[in-house]
Amino acid sequence: MRYHNITHDDMLNGDGLRVVLWVSGCEHCCPGCHNPITWDPQGGLPFDDAAKQEIFAQLDKSYISGLTFSGGDPLFAANRLDVRNFAEEVKKKYPDKNIWLYTGYDWEEIHHYPIMQFIDVVVDGEFKQELKDVNLQWKGSSNQRVIDVKASLKQTDPTKPVLYCADYKE
């Protein structure tokens, strides 16, 4: 896996203060994307032990709520296994921290991915320039959903997502 940046004390990419890992590689290439530099899977830097330790140092802080995977797309085919393995490691090391994941794929396509057992919240769907709304919380366009993964997977039909903020008015 490759990455472009690690953001500390982020308040925009999930609930609370977070550390964000911006991975490389995306096949969606949404017009109006806020981070097109991350589309190239060969861009950025190799995700090495130093990057991992930087994230752990942030997660060690009591005021950091958790880790967010963004990009690029953490579920880009070349990223899936590494992101899954790192999410599992983070969950074992920091069981009280939550993990958010942004992806251009829809929940109905990804709910069965093994990584979902380690993810707390998914923001799904491609960014749509024509549906952009700067007043939306944690997402860029109104087609995207902020999904409570654990609650969704407990449903009789896990393809029906449970929204993280069901009472949040959009």
Stockholm file with secondary structure:
# STOCKHOLM 1.0

chainA/1-170         MRYHNITHDDMLNGDGLRVVLWVSGCEHCCPGCHNPITWDPQGGLPFDDAAKQEIFAQLDKSYISGLTFSGGDPLFAANRLDVRNFAEEVKKKYPDKNIWLYTGYDWEEIHHYPIMQFIDVVVDGEFKQELKDVNLQWKGSSNQRVIDVKASLKQTDPTKPVLYCADYKE
#=GR chainA/1-170 SS CEEEEEEEEESSSSSSEEEEEEESCCSCCCTTCSCGGGCCTTCSEECCHHHHHHHHHHHTSTTEEEEEEEESCTTSTTTHHHHHHHHHHHHHHCTTSEEEEECSSCHHHHTTSGGGGGCSEEEESCCCGGGBCTTSSSCSBTTCEEEEHHHHHHSSSTTSCCBTTTTCCC
#=GC SS_cons         CEEEEEEEEESSSSSSEEEEEEESCCSCCCTTCSCGGGCCTTCSEECCHHHHHHHHHHHTSTTEEEEEEEESCTTSTTTHHHHHHHHHHHHHHCTTSEEEEECSSCHHHHTTSGGGGGCSEEEESCCCGGGBCTTSSSCSBTTCEEEEHHHHHHSSSTTSCCBTTTTCCC
//
